[in-house]
Amino acid sequence: MYPALHNCKQRSSEMELHRLAPLLLVCLCMLLPRAHGSRKLYVAYLGERKHGHPDDVVASHHGTLSSILQSKQEILDSIVYSYKHGFSGFAALLTKEQARQLAELPEVISVQPSRRYKTTTTRSWDFLGLNDKVPSELLTRSRYGDDIIIGLIDTGIWPESRSFNDDGYGPVPSRWKGVCQTGVGWDRGNCSRKIIGARFYHAGLTKEELKADYLSPRDARGHGTHTASTAAGSAVEAAGFHGLATGTARGGAPRARIAVYKSVWRSAAGAGVGTTATVLAAIDDAIHDGVDVLSLSLVVEENSFGALHAVQNGVTVVYAAGNSGPAPQLVRNTAPWVITVAASKIDRSFPTVVTLGNKQQIVAQSLYYEAKNSSGSTFRLLADGGLCVDALNGTDVRGQIVLCAAFQSPPFLLFPIALSNVLDAGASGLIFAQYSMDALDVVADCKGIPCVLVDMDMANQISNYMADASSPVAKIEPARTVTGEVEAPAPKVAAFSSRGPSVNYPEIIKPDIAAPGASILAAKGDSYALLSGTSMATPHVAGVVALLKALHPDWSPAALKSAIMTTASVTDVRGMPILAQGLPRKFADPFDYGAGNINPTRAAEPGLIYDIDPSDYKKFFGCTFKKSVQCNATMLHGYQLNLPSIAIPDLRHPITVSRTVTNIGDFNAVYRAVIESPAGVRMDVEPSVLVFDAASKVITFQVKLSPLWRLQGAYTFGSLTWLNGQNTVRIPIAARITIHDFYADVS
């Protein structure tokens, strides 16, 4: 059950609480003063708003308060907000006795003390423990990523966004060798001490494809602006999306510098279009320019050559895993030298109340907000549109709310079609039934009508009501913002996030790590938007890498990757295993989230790291891609790379894997192995105790994996954790027992 439903919405200079069900208690969900002298803030709910001018509603509120307050001035001093558009109610500063008297009035349904709700924009950073209001140790020690340079290979940037304000920044780092390339809508003044460089690349694109975009680093699509502000945006107060997700927008490394490499362009249809050539050129220039981190929220052909070159030059490369989940084997950008990022969901949701004509209430999800001149939520006829994938010409749904169902098809594919058909038919609302995809931003632009998402059970309840009612009706309330572990348990792996195993590199667990990527609010143009995807998760990891790089400037890309992976969380805020959304929902495994969900604070002091000599990558690269060359003693199998994970896709006989760890914690440290063997596999570690001192900082150990039976099996999962009194260093393990070279069950 949900607690007393409430909803906040910014309208000009005042906050208004929208209409709620008459029998529900109300509390104010915004940051307001708790007390004024002996008075505290209370919220009074008077029920559904009756038709009439808003000024008349306000006058009635004053009349109600006149029953307990002595003068007109006292009423004016007491009342804080009048809720007059959605429902009738008000917030007022009252003494405890005055609140008691108010509650006894016959027209008053409830009076409740105002609760403080902590609502933030990119709440993901607070959720990850990087709160800048009470700065975390990692933020302060890393100086908020000061002078670290994050390169964004994306759709460009909107430099006027408040997220890229350079107030208080010092000179551009002297090591920076980049340029500020001018073009349409972009001159040298658009670069700054925050956006220190900008380039654009359009080779291979036709003039027709470039017509919908700026021939410059300026972002016409908004994608690159969103990712840049997520990774390194300066703090912006009071940002939000039409009153939802309001708070302070900022990047993970808010003092880091940004270098823009526009390699993807807005097509006439609005989608992004780019080429391998442009991305490779951008990587190449970024290496020259002196970036520390490269963030690529792109799904392209494996740019292994460019990324490997960057890593060999000390640049950490972070790539998106793709949005083709929850089906297996569709993870992208899987080279072992990059960090491949899955998307997870944070503890924020946007519940929306759908009230049926029988007074039954369905709590859906949406980003619906009442427009400025909206008449408010009203009951409208309900219509069943079926799949809604065909035009609704044969059904008169004008002015009605249409129920559509996606069933087993990916919702993000069917929703735009359903919305288009519903709009063309003149409907006034859309209830879209789907399995959970955690991609709420598909309903962000519904052309003025409310669009809400429900699951199949909710859709069935609505259908049952429609079957019983002679004239079924419903009304849709605006969404509200809810945060916290009680209302929105997290993290969960988003259903759209691409899953492993990797087709190109089956001996490597991919993705590597999960990070917030569902309904992330960040800059887009001059405003802010909620977007979902592994594109949004990628800059979260890039921002964390920037902080770690500022704290540990001598760490290699492999060391940074190791620190992030070995300290990741595999349990949610309650200590339960992290779930993966999908068909069906299940406990997440390494092919869903790699090592787990990113934990920036723990990553700052990992204890041990799995480092890699970049020359080893070349051996593996040759072995993997030269199909005519057999891997031999001079060439490494993928599972022999010193990665913070182990994957054996073809376990027919015992295999021994070597790993080397470097102690970066206390000189004198003892770590003991904790083994969780994959099902059907025996796992032995030798030595099982690692003893470090000032003279022994690097130790190699062996992991032997042996099949317990002979069968054609699927992947099973385990882990190896090194424990001492201060650190927990965990790596995921995946193994598949096989007896044949051909098999159907590959996941």
NORQUI-V514796 format. One line per field, one symbol per residue. ss: DSSP state (@ for helix, = for strand, . for the rest). psi: psi as a letter, one per 30 degrees, with the letter a starting at -180 (. if undefined). burial: # if it has 16 or more other ideal C-beta (glycine too) atoms within 10 Angstrom, else .. A space follows every 10 residues. Layout:
ss = ???
psi = ???
burial = ???
This chain:
ss = .......=== =..====... ........=. ....==..== ========.. ...@@@@@@@ @@@@@..... .@@@@@@@== ===...==== ====.@@@@@ @@@......= ===.=..... ..@@@@@... ......@@@@ @.@@@...== ====..=... .@@@...... .........= ..=..=.@@@ ....====== ......@@@@ .......=.. ..@@@@@@@@ @@...===== =..======. ......==== ==.===.... .===.@@@@@ @@@@@@@@@. ..====.... ...@@@@@@@ @@...===== .......... ........== =====..==. ======.... ======.... .........= ======.... .......... =====..... @@@@@@@@@@ @@@@....== ===......@ @@@......= ====.@@@@@ @@@@@@@@.. ..====.... .==....... .==....... .......... ..====...= ====..==== =..@@@@@@@ @@@@@@@@@@ @.....@@@@ @@@@@@..=. =.....=.== .....==..@ @@@...=..@ @@@....==. ...@@@@@@@ @@@@@..... .......@@@ ....====== =...====== ===.....== ======.... ======..== ==.....=== =======... ....====== ===....=== =======... .......
psi = kklkklkkkk jcflkkklkl kegklkkkil jlkfljbgll klkkkgakkl klkeeeeeee eeeeffffle leeeeefeke kkjfeelkll kljlleeeee eeffkefkel kkkkkkkjkl difeeeeggi kfeikleeee eghggkgkjk kjjbgaljff kffgkgkgka lkkffkgalj klakgkafff lafejflkll kgkfkleeff eglkilfkjf efeeeeeefe egklkjlhll jhfkhlajkl leifgllkkk jjfklklfff lkkaleeeee eeeeeeeefg lekkkjikjl ljheeeeeee efggkkkklk flhglgklgg kligkffljk klklklhkli kkkjklfggk kkjaklgkkk legkglklkl kkkjgbfgfl khefkjgkgl kkklkfbfkk efefeeeeee eeeffglflk jjkllkfhif ffgeighflk klklleeeee eeeeeeefke ikllkkllll kkllfeeikl lkkkefkkla lkeeifgkkk lelklkgkhk klkjbfaklk lllfefeefe eeeeeeeeee eiffkleeee eeeeefglkg laffglkklk kaiaklkklf fegbfakkie eeffifdkkj lkkffeeeee eeeefiffkk kaffkkleff khlhlkkjfi jflkkkkkkk kkjgbkejkk kkkjkjkkkg kkkkkklfkk jkaffjfkkk lkjkkkkflj ljllklkalk kkkafekjjk klkkkkklfl fklejg.
burial = ...####### ....###### #..#.##### .#......## #######.#. ......##.# ##.##..##. ....#..### ########## ####...##. ##.....### ##.#..#.## ########.# .....#.##. .#.####### #########. ######..#. .#...#.#.# ###.##...# ##.####### ##..#...## .######### ########## ######..## ########## ########## #######... .#####.### ###.###.## ########## .###.##### #...###### ######.#.# ########## ########## #######... ########## .....##..# #####..#.. .#....#..# ######...# ##.##.###. ###.#.#### ########## ####.#..## ####...##. .##.##.... .######### ###....### ########## ##..###### ########## ####...### ########## ########## ##..###### ########## .#.....### ##.....### ########## ########## ##.#.##.## #.##...... #...##.### ########## #...#.#.#. #.###...#. #.#...##.# #.#.#....# .#......#. #.#.###... ..#.###### ##.#..#.## ########.. .......
